[in-house]
Amino acid sequence: MKRLVTLVTALAGIFAAVSPRAEMPATVVSEAHINNLSGKSGKGLSDAIRKEFKPQKLNGTDGLTCDLQDHFTGRTVSIINGCFPAGYESGEIVPHKWWTYIDEAGGDDIKKDLNNLIPMTADDIRRKSDLLPGKVDIPEFSSAYWSVGIGSIYGKETDLYSPPEQLRGRVARAFFYAAVMYPADIFTPRGYNMMDTDYPYFSVYGKELLVRWSKEYPVTPEEMEWEARAAAMQGGGNPFVKYAELSEYIWGDKAGEVYRVGDDPVPLHSTYHLEIDRVYLSSPHIPADAVWKIDGTTVTSKVLEASEIGIGSHDLEYSSESTGETGRMMIKIVP
């Protein structure tokens, strides 16, 4: 038996093209792409998440009809066809103002991204403004749910807001999402206290706070429901909600380790990055005893650094003694 698998074929264990559509259920959209993250690590994993889960369209809350919890007041908010009740607006978790001065397009995107939006009163939006989240030591405003005031970052006093406890896990995962989906060349001064332009995209303060919150406040059914709604409306949800373990491989205890989906072998991909990826010569569709050649040369290891193979397009061949099956495919290694 022979197979010919070309570069345009999905090499991540899915041998049929899947086109994400905004109206598709979140489970369909996410599961069609999660396998493409297997075998990635570090910045390569972050880049793959951005590629696989980037929203297809952003309309903000236009057309949204649902009841949402406002954790800043403890009230339920009914939104009908995108219209908020009197006194309410669409608020942001990650302030788009941190991007505004440099990248209007990026700032506009995150401002419309449902994965970053929450219902808030106009007064609370004004109080929160573009402050950093954190621990408020000296409140200037406080309620039963949240506070604004003076806290400490790097030993220096600064203005902070302390989010409602029920919202802190979602705040962390929204920041994870924003950092990966909307990286920037530069931030405003306030943004720099939380974010960074280089991978892994957070300051020391931001990483420590968000990783801690993500562990202390795991994903809730409410958060899962909102992620599914965002995925259905935009064509992309927040993978750090649906696959919460992903954050551990970028910022947490497993940072730098290779991400794998379940117990399946890490499948082949079509494209690899020279300095950060490994090539796993395996696939659920190829016999486990397959012998491999790269550009005509037999290789004994089934795990190779992309840098060992080198930049360019490479011809992969395999043959299985147990089944008699042979096959051929192409991969590309880029800088």
Backbone hydrogen bonds, N-H to C=O, Kabsch-Sander energy under -0.5 kcal/mol:
donor,donor_aa,acceptor,acceptor_aa,energy
3,R,326,T,-1.5
5,V,3,R,-0.5
5,V,328,R,-4.0
6,T,4,L,-0.6
9,T,6,T,-1.5
11,L,9,T,-0.5
15,F,13,G,-0.5
24,M,21,R,-1.8
28,V,25,P,-0.6
29,V,25,P,-1.9
30,S,26,A,-2.9
31,E,27,T,-2.0
32,A,28,V,-1.4
33,H,30,S,-1.6
34,I,30,S,-1.9
36,N,33,H,-1.3
37,L,34,I,-1.8
38,S,35,N,-1.0
39,G,259,Y,-3.6
40,K,37,L,-2.0
42,G,249,Y,-0.6
44,G,41,S,-1.2
45,L,41,S,-0.9
46,S,42,G,-2.0
47,D,43,K,-3.0
48,A,44,G,-1.9
49,I,45,L,-2.3
50,R,46,S,-2.1
51,K,47,D,-2.1
52,E,48,A,-2.6
53,F,49,I,-2.3
54,K,50,R,-0.9
56,Q,234,Q,-2.5
57,K,234,Q,-1.5
60,G,112,K,-1.1
62,D,59,N,-1.8
63,G,81,N,-0.5
64,L,61,T,-2.3
66,C,79,I,-1.9
68,L,77,V,-3.1
70,D,68,L,-0.5
70,D,75,R,-3.4
71,H,69,Q,-0.9
73,T,70,D,-1.0
74,G,70,D,-2.5
75,R,70,D,-0.9
77,V,68,L,-3.9
79,I,66,C,-3.1
79,I,77,V,-0.6
80,I,83,C,-2.0
81,N,79,I,-0.5
82,G,64,L,-3.6
83,C,80,I,-2.3
88,Y,85,P,-2.2
89,E,120,M,-2.8
91,G,89,E,-0.8
91,G,118,I,-3.4
93,I,116,N,-2.3
98,W,95,P,-1.3
99,W,96,H,-1.9
100,T,96,H,-1.1
101,Y,97,K,-0.6
102,I,99,W,-1.4
103,D,99,W,-2.6
107,G,103,D,-2.8
108,D,104,E,-2.5
109,D,105,A,-2.1
110,I,106,G,-2.2
111,K,107,G,-1.4
112,K,108,D,-1.0
112,K,109,D,-1.0
113,D,109,D,-0.8
114,L,112,K,-0.5
116,N,113,D,-2.3
117,L,114,L,-1.1
118,I,91,G,-2.3
120,M,89,E,-2.2
122,A,87,G,-1.8
125,I,121,T,-2.4
126,R,122,A,-2.0
127,R,123,D,-2.3
128,K,124,D,-2.8
129,S,125,I,-2.7
131,L,128,K,-2.3
132,L,159,D,-0.7
134,G,161,Y,-1.7
136,V,134,G,-0.6
137,D,135,K,-0.6
137,D,150,I,-2.4
138,I,150,I,-2.2
140,E,148,V,-3.4
141,F,148,V,-2.2
143,S,146,W,-2.5
147,S,162,S,-1.5
148,V,141,F,-2.7
149,G,160,L,-2.4
150,I,138,I,-2.3
151,G,158,T,-2.9
153,I,156,K,-2.6
156,K,153,I,-2.0
158,T,151,G,-2.2
160,L,149,G,-2.8
161,Y,132,L,-2.1
162,S,147,S,-2.8
167,L,164,P,-1.9
168,R,164,P,-0.7
168,R,165,E,-1.0
171,V,167,L,-2.4
172,A,168,R,-2.2
173,R,169,G,-2.2
174,A,170,R,-2.4
175,F,171,V,-2.1
176,F,172,A,-2.3
177,Y,173,R,-2.0
178,A,174,A,-2.7
179,A,175,F,-2.6
180,V,176,F,-1.8
181,M,177,Y,-2.9
182,Y,178,A,-2.4
188,T,98,W,-1.2
192,Y,188,T,-2.0
193,N,189,P,-0.7
193,N,190,R,-1.0
194,M,191,G,-1.7
195,M,191,G,-3.5
196,D,201,Y,-1.8
201,Y,198,D,-3.1
203,S,194,M,-1.9
207,K,203,S,-2.7
208,E,204,V,-2.2
209,L,205,Y,-2.4
210,L,206,G,-2.5
211,V,207,K,-2.4
212,R,208,E,-1.7
213,W,209,L,-2.5
214,S,210,L,-2.6
215,K,211,V,-1.4
216,E,212,R,-2.5
217,Y,213,W,-2.4
224,M,220,T,-2.3
225,E,221,P,-2.4
226,W,222,E,-2.0
227,E,223,E,-2.3
228,A,224,M,-2.1
229,R,225,E,-1.9
230,A,226,W,-2.7
231,A,227,E,-2.4
232,A,228,A,-2.1
233,M,229,R,-2.0
234,Q,230,A,-2.5
235,G,22,A,-0.7
235,G,231,A,-2.2
236,G,230,A,-0.6
241,V,238,N,-2.1
242,K,238,N,-1.7
243,Y,239,P,-2.6
244,A,241,V,-0.7
246,L,243,Y,-2.4
247,S,244,A,-1.0
248,E,245,E,-0.9
249,Y,245,E,-0.8
249,Y,246,L,-1.0
250,I,246,L,-0.6
250,I,247,S,-0.8
251,W,247,S,-3.1
252,G,247,S,-1.2
254,K,248,E,-1.0
255,A,252,G,-1.6
256,G,249,Y,-1.6
257,E,254,K,-2.6
259,Y,40,K,-3.0
262,G,260,R,-0.8
264,D,261,V,-1.0
268,L,282,S,-1.2
272,Y,332,K,-2.5
274,L,334,V,-3.0
276,I,273,H,-0.5
277,D,273,H,-1.8
278,R,39,G,-0.6
279,V,304,L,-3.8
280,Y,278,R,-0.6
281,L,279,V,-0.6
281,L,302,K,-2.8
282,S,280,Y,-2.1
286,I,283,S,-1.7
290,A,287,P,-1.5
291,V,319,S,-3.0
292,W,299,V,-0.6
293,K,317,E,-2.6
294,I,297,T,-2.8
295,D,293,K,-0.5
295,D,315,D,-3.4
297,T,294,I,-1.8
298,T,296,G,-0.5
299,V,292,W,-2.2
304,L,279,V,-2.4
306,A,277,D,-2.4
308,E,305,E,-1.4
309,I,305,E,-0.9
309,I,306,A,-0.7
310,G,306,A,-2.4
312,G,333,I,-2.6
314,H,331,I,-2.9
316,L,314,H,-0.6
316,L,329,M,-3.3
317,E,293,K,-2.4
318,Y,327,G,-2.2
319,S,291,V,-1.6
320,S,325,E,-2.6
321,E,319,S,-0.5
324,G,320,S,-2.1
326,T,1,M,-3.0
327,G,318,Y,-2.1
328,R,3,R,-1.2
329,M,316,L,-2.5
330,M,5,V,-0.6
331,I,314,H,-2.0
332,K,270,S,-2.4
333,I,312,G,-2.6
334,V,272,Y,-3.2
334,V,332,K,-0.5
